[in-house]
Amino acid sequence: MIWNLLAFLCLLYIIALFGRVIFDWVQVFSRDWRPTGFLLVLAEAFYTVTDPPVKLLRRVIPPLTIGQFRLDVGFLILFVGVTFLWQIFGALGRG
């Protein structure tokens, strides 16, 4: 029972990470776009939930620089870690 709850919480966090990626990419392609109304509330929720661990990992793990391109490795590690936990908790929940 508890494993299923933990797996569900991991799934919600993965959805929040995907939401953060979507909002980040929209801002990359449209610099003057700002969310309003419901999208503002949704963006605030995504960033509030995902910011603390992302900022911590960004401080600990610097971005990978490939020429002019910088890859945020901390975000990728967080995503892979939460996905890994989701799979483990799901397997434990199934018995």
N, CA, C and O atoms as a GROMACS GRO file, in nm:
protein
  380
    1MET      N    1   0.082  -0.120   0.000
    1MET     CA    2   0.000   0.000   0.000
    1MET      C    3   0.087   0.127   0.000
    1MET      O    4   0.067   0.217  -0.081
    2ILE      N    5   0.184   0.132   0.092
    2ILE     CA    6   0.271   0.250   0.100
    2ILE      C    7   0.357   0.261  -0.025
    2ILE      O    8   0.387   0.372  -0.069
    3TRP      N    9   0.398   0.147  -0.082
    3TRP     CA   10   0.480   0.150  -0.203
    3TRP      C   11   0.403   0.210  -0.319
    3TRP      O   12   0.459   0.285  -0.400
    4ASN      N   13   0.275   0.176  -0.328
    4ASN     CA   14   0.193   0.231  -0.435
    4ASN      C   15   0.176   0.382  -0.419
    4ASN      O   16   0.176   0.456  -0.518
    5LEU      N   17   0.162   0.428  -0.296
    5LEU     CA   18   0.151   0.571  -0.270
    5LEU      C   19   0.280   0.643  -0.309
    5LEU      O   20   0.277   0.749  -0.372
    6LEU      N   21   0.394   0.584  -0.272
    6LEU     CA   22   0.522   0.645  -0.309
    6LEU      C   23   0.542   0.645  -0.460
    6LEU      O   24   0.596   0.741  -0.516
    7ALA      N   25   0.500   0.537  -0.527
    7ALA     CA   26   0.509   0.533  -0.673
    7ALA      C   27   0.421   0.640  -0.736
    7ALA      O   28   0.461   0.704  -0.833
    8PHE      N   29   0.302   0.661  -0.680
    8PHE     CA   30   0.212   0.764  -0.732
    8PHE      C   31   0.270   0.903  -0.711
    8PHE      O   32   0.260   0.988  -0.800
    9LEU      N   33   0.331   0.927  -0.596
    9LEU     CA   34   0.394   1.057  -0.571
    9LEU      C   35   0.511   1.081  -0.666
    9LEU      O   36   0.532   1.193  -0.713
   10CYS      N   37   0.587   0.977  -0.694
   10CYS     CA   38   0.696   0.990  -0.793
   10CYS      C   39   0.640   1.022  -0.930
   10CYS      O   40   0.696   1.104  -1.003
   11LEU      N   41   0.529   0.959  -0.967
   11LEU     CA   42   0.466   0.987  -1.096
   11LEU      C   43   0.420   1.132  -1.103
   11LEU      O   44   0.439   1.198  -1.205
   12LEU      N   45   0.359   1.182  -0.996
   12LEU     CA   46   0.318   1.323  -0.994
   12LEU      C   47   0.438   1.416  -1.008
   12LEU      O   48   0.430   1.519  -1.074
   13TYR      N   49   0.550   1.379  -0.946
   13TYR     CA   50   0.670   1.461  -0.956
   13TYR      C   51   0.727   1.458  -1.097
   13TYR      O   52   0.777   1.560  -1.146
   14ILE      N   53   0.721   1.343  -1.162
   14ILE     CA   54   0.766   1.333  -1.301
   14ILE      C   55   0.680   1.421  -1.390
   14ILE      O   56   0.731   1.486  -1.481
   15ILE      N   57   0.550   1.423  -1.366
   15ILE     CA   58   0.460   1.510  -1.442
   15ILE      C   59   0.497   1.656  -1.419
   15ILE      O   60   0.497   1.736  -1.513
   16ALA      N   61   0.529   1.692  -1.294
   16ALA     CA   62   0.571   1.829  -1.264
   16ALA      C   63   0.701   1.863  -1.336
   16ALA      O   64   0.718   1.975  -1.384
   17LEU      N   65   0.794   1.768  -1.344
   17LEU     CA   66   0.919   1.792  -1.416
   17LEU      C   67   0.893   1.812  -1.565
   17LEU      O   68   0.953   1.900  -1.627
   18PHE      N   69   0.803   1.732  -1.623
   18PHE     CA   70   0.766   1.752  -1.764
   18PHE      C   71   0.701   1.889  -1.784
   18PHE      O   72   0.729   1.957  -1.882
   19GLY      N   73   0.615   1.928  -1.691
   19GLY     CA   74   0.552   2.060  -1.700
   19GLY      C   75   0.655   2.171  -1.696
   19GLY      O   76   0.645   2.269  -1.769
   20ARG      N   77   0.754   2.156  -1.610
   20ARG     CA   78   0.862   2.255  -1.602
   20ARG      C   79   0.938   2.264  -1.733
   20ARG      O   80   0.969   2.374  -1.780
   21VAL      N   81   0.967   2.149  -1.794
   21VAL     CA   82   1.038   2.147  -1.923
   21VAL      C   83   0.956   2.218  -2.029
   21VAL      O   84   1.010   2.296  -2.108
   22ILE      N   85   0.826   2.193  -2.032
   22ILE     CA   86   0.740   2.257  -2.132
   22ILE      C   87   0.740   2.408  -2.114
   22ILE      O   88   0.756   2.482  -2.212
   23PHE      N   89   0.724   2.456  -1.990
   23PHE     CA   90   0.725   2.600  -1.967
   23PHE      C   91   0.862   2.660  -2.001
   23PHE      O   92   0.868   2.771  -2.055
   24ASP      N   93   0.970   2.590  -1.969
   24ASP     CA   94   1.103   2.640  -2.002
   24ASP      C   95   1.122   2.652  -2.153
   24ASP      O   96   1.176   2.753  -2.200
   25TRP      N   97   1.079   2.552  -2.229
   25TRP     CA   98   1.096   2.556  -2.374
   25TRP      C   99   1.007   2.660  -2.440
   25TRP      O  100   1.046   2.722  -2.539
   26VAL      N  101   0.888   2.680  -2.387
   26VAL     CA  102   0.802   2.786  -2.441
   26VAL      C  103   0.870   2.921  -2.422
   26VAL      O  104   0.866   3.006  -2.512
   27GLN      N  105   0.933   2.941  -2.307
   27GLN     CA  106   1.002   3.068  -2.283
   27GLN      C  107   1.128   3.081  -2.368
   27GLN      O  108   1.169   3.193  -2.400
   28VAL      N  109   1.190   2.970  -2.404
   28VAL     CA  110   1.307   2.976  -2.492
   28VAL      C  111   1.266   3.023  -2.631
   28VAL      O  112   1.333   3.107  -2.691
   29PHE      N  113   1.156   2.970  -2.682
   29PHE     CA  114   1.114   3.002  -2.818
   29PHE      C  115   1.035   3.132  -2.827
   29PHE      O  116   1.030   3.194  -2.934
   30SER      N  117   0.973   3.175  -2.717
   30SER     CA  118   0.897   3.300  -2.717
   30SER      C  119   0.936   3.377  -2.592
   30SER      O  120   0.871   3.365  -2.488
   31ARG      N  121   1.041   3.456  -2.603
   31ARG     CA  122   1.097   3.525  -2.486
   31ARG      C  123   1.000   3.622  -2.419
   31ARG      O  124   1.009   3.644  -2.299
   32ASP      N  125   0.908   3.680  -2.494
   32ASP     CA  126   0.817   3.779  -2.436
   32ASP      C  127   0.690   3.715  -2.380
   32ASP      O  128   0.605   3.787  -2.327
   33TRP      N  129   0.674   3.583  -2.391
   33TRP     CA  130   0.554   3.516  -2.340
   33TRP      C  131   0.561   3.503  -2.189
   33TRP      O  132   0.663   3.461  -2.134
   34ARG      N  133   0.453   3.539  -2.122
   34ARG     CA  134   0.440   3.522  -1.978
   34ARG      C  135   0.307   3.453  -1.951
   34ARG      O  136   0.205   3.495  -2.006
   35PRO      N  137   0.306   3.350  -1.868
   35PRO     CA  138   0.180   3.282  -1.839
   35PRO      C  139   0.085   3.372  -1.761
   35PRO      O  140   0.128   3.453  -1.678
   36THR      N  141  -0.043   3.357  -1.790
   36THR     CA  142  -0.146   3.433  -1.719
   36THR      C  143  -0.258   3.338  -1.680
   36THR      O  144  -0.272   3.230  -1.737
   37GLY      N  145  -0.336   3.379  -1.582
   37GLY     CA  146  -0.452   3.301  -1.541
   37GLY      C  147  -0.415   3.164  -1.488
   37GLY      O  148  -0.326   3.150  -1.403
   38PHE      N  149  -0.484   3.062  -1.539
   38PHE     CA  150  -0.462   2.925  -1.494
   38PHE      C  151  -0.321   2.877  -1.523
   38PHE      O  152  -0.262   2.805  -1.443
   39LEU      N  153  -0.266   2.916  -1.638
   39LEU     CA  154  -0.130   2.875  -1.672
   39LEU      C  155  -0.028   2.931  -1.573
   39LEU      O  156   0.073   2.866  -1.544
   40LEU      N  157  -0.054   3.051  -1.522
   40LEU     CA  158   0.036   3.109  -1.422
   40LEU      C  159   0.033   3.027  -1.293
   40LEU      O  160   0.138   3.001  -1.234
   41VAL      N  161  -0.086   2.986  -1.252
   41VAL     CA  162  -0.098   2.903  -1.131
   41VAL      C  163  -0.029   2.768  -1.152
   41VAL      O  164   0.041   2.719  -1.064
   42LEU      N  165  -0.048   2.709  -1.270
   42LEU     CA  166   0.014   2.581  -1.302
   42LEU      C  167   0.167   2.594  -1.306
   42LEU      O  168   0.238   2.509  -1.251
   43ALA      N  169   0.217   2.699  -1.370
   43ALA     CA  170   0.362   2.720  -1.377
   43ALA      C  171   0.420   2.742  -1.238
   43ALA      O  172   0.526   2.688  -1.205
   44GLU      N  173   0.351   2.819  -1.156
   44GLU     CA  174   0.399   2.844  -1.020
   44GLU      C  175   0.405   2.714  -0.940
   44GLU      O  176   0.499   2.692  -0.864
   45ALA      N  177   0.305   2.628  -0.957
   45ALA     CA  178   0.304   2.500  -0.888
   45ALA      C  179   0.421   2.412  -0.934
   45ALA      O  180   0.490   2.352  -0.852
   46PHE      N  181   0.442   2.405  -1.066
   46PHE     CA  182   0.551   2.323  -1.119
   46PHE      C  183   0.686   2.372  -1.069
   46PHE      O  184   0.769   2.293  -1.025
   47TYR      N  185   0.708   2.503  -1.075
   47TYR     CA  186   0.838   2.558  -1.034
   47TYR      C  187   0.857   2.550  -0.883
   47TYR      O  188   0.969   2.527  -0.836
   48THR      N  189   0.751   2.569  -0.806
   48THR     CA  190   0.763   2.560  -0.660
   48THR      C  191   0.801   2.421  -0.615
   48THR      O  192   0.881   2.405  -0.523
   49VAL      N  193   0.746   2.320  -0.680
   49VAL     CA  194   0.773   2.182  -0.642
   49VAL      C  195   0.910   2.136  -0.691
   49VAL      O  196   0.979   2.061  -0.621
   50THR      N  197   0.950   2.180  -0.809
   50THR     CA  198   1.073   2.126  -0.868
   50THR      C  199   1.197   2.213  -0.844
   50THR      O  200   1.309   2.164  -0.859
   51ASP      N  201   1.180   2.339  -0.806
   51ASP     CA  202   1.295   2.428  -0.790
   51ASP      C  203   1.397   2.385  -0.684
   51ASP      O  204   1.517   2.385  -0.714
   52PRO      N  205   1.356   2.350  -0.562
   52PRO     CA  206   1.458   2.318  -0.461
   52PRO      C  207   1.556   2.207  -0.501
   52PRO      O  208   1.677   2.228  -0.492
   53PRO      N  209   1.509   2.090  -0.547
   53PRO     CA  210   1.609   1.989  -0.585
   53PRO      C  211   1.687   2.024  -0.711
   53PRO      O  212   1.804   1.989  -0.723
   54VAL      N  213   1.622   2.093  -0.806
   54VAL     CA  214   1.693   2.132  -0.929
   54VAL      C  215   1.804   2.231  -0.895
   54VAL      O  216   1.916   2.218  -0.945
   55LYS      N  217   1.775   2.330  -0.812
   55LYS     CA  218   1.877   2.428  -0.774
   55LYS      C  219   1.990   2.364  -0.695
   55LYS      O  220   2.106   2.399  -0.713
   56LEU      N  221   1.956   2.270  -0.607
   56LEU     CA  222   2.059   2.199  -0.531
   56LEU      C  223   2.152   2.121  -0.624
   56LEU      O  224   2.274   2.128  -0.609
   57LEU      N  225   2.094   2.049  -0.718
   57LEU     CA  226   2.177   1.971  -0.810
   57LEU      C  227   2.256   2.061  -0.904
   57LEU      O  228   2.368   2.026  -0.942
   58ARG      N  229   2.201   2.176  -0.942
   58ARG     CA  230   2.276   2.269  -1.027
   58ARG      C  231   2.397   2.326  -0.954
   58ARG      O  232   2.500   2.354  -1.014
   59ARG      N  233   2.383   2.344  -0.821
   59ARG     CA  234   2.495   2.393  -0.742
   59ARG      C  235   2.604   2.288  -0.730
   59ARG      O  236   2.723   2.319  -0.733
   60VAL      N  237   2.563   2.162  -0.715
   60VAL     CA  238   2.658   2.054  -0.693
   60VAL      C  239   2.719   2.005  -0.824
   60VAL      O  240   2.839   1.977  -0.831
   61ILE      N  241   2.636   1.995  -0.928
   61ILE     CA  242   2.681   1.940  -1.057
   61ILE      C  243   2.676   2.051  -1.162
   61ILE      O  244   2.567   2.096  -1.197
   62PRO      N  245   2.790   2.097  -1.212
   62PRO     CA  246   2.788   2.204  -1.312
   62PRO      C  247   2.735   2.154  -1.446
   62PRO      O  248   2.741   2.034  -1.474
   63PRO      N  249   2.684   2.245  -1.528
   63PRO     CA  250   2.636   2.203  -1.661
   63PRO      C  251   2.751   2.152  -1.748
   63PRO      O  252   2.865   2.197  -1.736
   64LEU      N  253   2.719   2.058  -1.832
   64LEU     CA  254   2.816   2.001  -1.925
   64LEU      C  255   2.825   2.093  -2.046
   64LEU      O  256   2.725   2.116  -2.114
   65THR      N  257   2.945   2.146  -2.074
   65THR     CA  258   2.964   2.239  -2.184
   65THR      C  259   3.020   2.164  -2.304
   65THR      O  260   3.125   2.101  -2.297
   66ILE      N  261   2.946   2.173  -2.416
   66ILE     CA  262   2.989   2.111  -2.542
   66ILE      C  263   2.990   2.223  -2.645
   66ILE      O  264   2.886   2.255  -2.703
   67GLY      N  265   3.106   2.283  -2.668
   67GLY     CA  266   3.114   2.397  -2.758
   67GLY      C  267   3.037   2.515  -2.700
   67GLY      O  268   3.067   2.559  -2.589
   68GLN      N  269   2.939   2.565  -2.774
   68GLN     CA  270   2.854   2.675  -2.727
   68GLN      C  271   2.730   2.626  -2.654
   68GLN      O  272   2.651   2.706  -2.605
   69PHE      N  273   2.713   2.496  -2.646
   69PHE     CA  274   2.593   2.435  -2.588
   69PHE      C  275   2.621   2.392  -2.445
   69PHE      O  276   2.724   2.331  -2.417
   70ARG      N  277   2.529   2.425  -2.352
   70ARG     CA  278   2.542   2.385  -2.213
   70ARG      C  279   2.424   2.296  -2.176
   70ARG      O  280   2.309   2.337  -2.188
   71LEU      N  281   2.454   2.175  -2.132
   71LEU     CA  282   2.352   2.077  -2.096
   71LEU      C  283   2.338   2.072  -1.945
   71LEU      O  284   2.435   2.049  -1.873
   72ASP      N  285   2.215   2.093  -1.896
   72ASP     CA  286   2.187   2.092  -1.753
   72ASP      C  287   2.182   1.946  -1.705
   72ASP      O  288   2.077   1.882  -1.712
   73VAL      N  289   2.294   1.896  -1.658
   73VAL     CA  290   2.304   1.757  -1.616
   73VAL      C  291   2.228   1.733  -1.486
   73VAL      O  292   2.176   1.624  -1.464
   74GLY      N  293   2.221   1.833  -1.400
   74GLY     CA  294   2.150   1.818  -1.273
   74GLY      C  295   2.004   1.784  -1.292
   74GLY      O  296   1.950   1.698  -1.222
   75PHE      N  297   1.939   1.851  -1.386
   75PHE     CA  298   1.799   1.823  -1.414
   75PHE      C  299   1.783   1.680  -1.466
   75PHE      O  300   1.691   1.609  -1.426
   76LEU      N  301   1.873   1.639  -1.555
   76LEU     CA  302   1.866   1.503  -1.610
   76LEU      C  303   1.886   1.398  -1.501
   76LEU      O  304   1.817   1.296  -1.501
   77ILE      N  305   1.979   1.422  -1.411
   77ILE     CA  306   2.002   1.328  -1.302
   77ILE      C  307   1.880   1.320  -1.211
   77ILE      O  308   1.843   1.211  -1.167
   78LEU      N  309   1.818   1.434  -1.183
   78LEU     CA  310   1.696   1.434  -1.102
   78LEU      C  311   1.586   1.355  -1.171
   78LEU      O  312   1.517   1.275  -1.107
   79PHE      N  313   1.568   1.378  -1.300
   79PHE     CA  314   1.463   1.308  -1.374
   79PHE      C  315   1.488   1.156  -1.375
   79PHE      O  316   1.396   1.078  -1.351
   80VAL      N  317   1.611   1.117  -1.403
   80VAL     CA  318   1.644   0.973  -1.405
   80VAL      C  319   1.628   0.913  -1.266
   80VAL      O  320   1.578   0.801  -1.252
   81GLY      N  321   1.670   0.985  -1.163
   81GLY     CA  322   1.658   0.935  -1.026
   81GLY      C  323   1.514   0.915  -0.983
   81GLY      O  324   1.480   0.812  -0.924
   82VAL      N  325   1.429   1.013  -1.012
   82VAL     CA  326   1.288   1.001  -0.974
   82VAL      C  327   1.221   0.891  -1.055
   82VAL      O  328   1.138   0.817  -1.002
   83THR      N  329   1.256   0.879  -1.182
   83THR     CA  330   1.200   0.771  -1.264
   83THR      C  331   1.244   0.635  -1.211
   83THR      O  332   1.165   0.541  -1.208
   84PHE      N  333   1.369   0.624  -1.170
   84PHE     CA  334   1.421   0.500  -1.112
   84PHE      C  335   1.345   0.465  -0.984
   84PHE      O  336   1.305   0.350  -0.965
   85LEU      N  337   1.324   0.564  -0.896
   85LEU     CA  338   1.248   0.541  -0.773
   85LEU      C  339   1.105   0.500  -0.804
   85LEU      O  340   1.048   0.414  -0.736
   86TRP      N  341   1.046   0.562  -0.905
   86TRP     CA  342   0.909   0.529  -0.946
   86TRP      C  343   0.899   0.382  -0.985
   86TRP      O  344   0.806   0.312  -0.946
   87GLN      N  345   0.997   0.336  -1.062
   87GLN     CA  346   0.998   0.195  -1.104
   87GLN      C  347   1.018   0.101  -0.985
   87GLN      O  348   0.953  -0.003  -0.976
   88ILE      N  349   1.107   0.137  -0.895
   88ILE     CA  350   1.132   0.052  -0.778
   88ILE      C  351   1.008   0.045  -0.689
   88ILE      O  352   0.966  -0.063  -0.649
   89PHE      N  353   0.949   0.161  -0.659
   89PHE     CA  354   0.830   0.162  -0.574
   89PHE      C  355   0.714   0.088  -0.639
   89PHE      O  356   0.637   0.020  -0.571
   90GLY      N  357   0.700   0.103  -0.770
   90GLY     CA  358   0.595   0.031  -0.841
   90GLY      C  359   0.614  -0.119  -0.834
   90GLY      O  360   0.518  -0.193  -0.815
   91ALA      N  361   0.738  -0.165  -0.849
   91ALA     CA  362   0.766  -0.309  -0.841
   91ALA      C  363   0.741  -0.361  -0.700
   91ALA      O  364   0.687  -0.470  -0.683
   92LEU      N  365   0.780  -0.284  -0.599
   92LEU     CA  366   0.756  -0.327  -0.462
   92LEU      C  367   0.606  -0.327  -0.430
   92LEU      O  368   0.559  -0.410  -0.352
   93GLY      N  369   0.532  -0.235  -0.490
   93GLY     CA  370   0.388  -0.230  -0.468
   93GLY      C  371   0.315  -0.347  -0.531
   93GLY      O  372   0.211  -0.391  -0.481
   94ARG      N  373   0.369  -0.398  -0.641
   94ARG     CA  374   0.307  -0.513  -0.706
   94ARG      C  375   0.342  -0.644  -0.636
   94ARG      O  376   0.278  -0.746  -0.660
   95GLY      N  377   0.442  -0.639  -0.551
   95GLY     CA  378   0.477  -0.758  -0.474
   95GLY      C  379   0.581  -0.835  -0.539
   95GLY      O  380   0.623  -0.938  -0.487
   0.00000   0.00000   0.00000
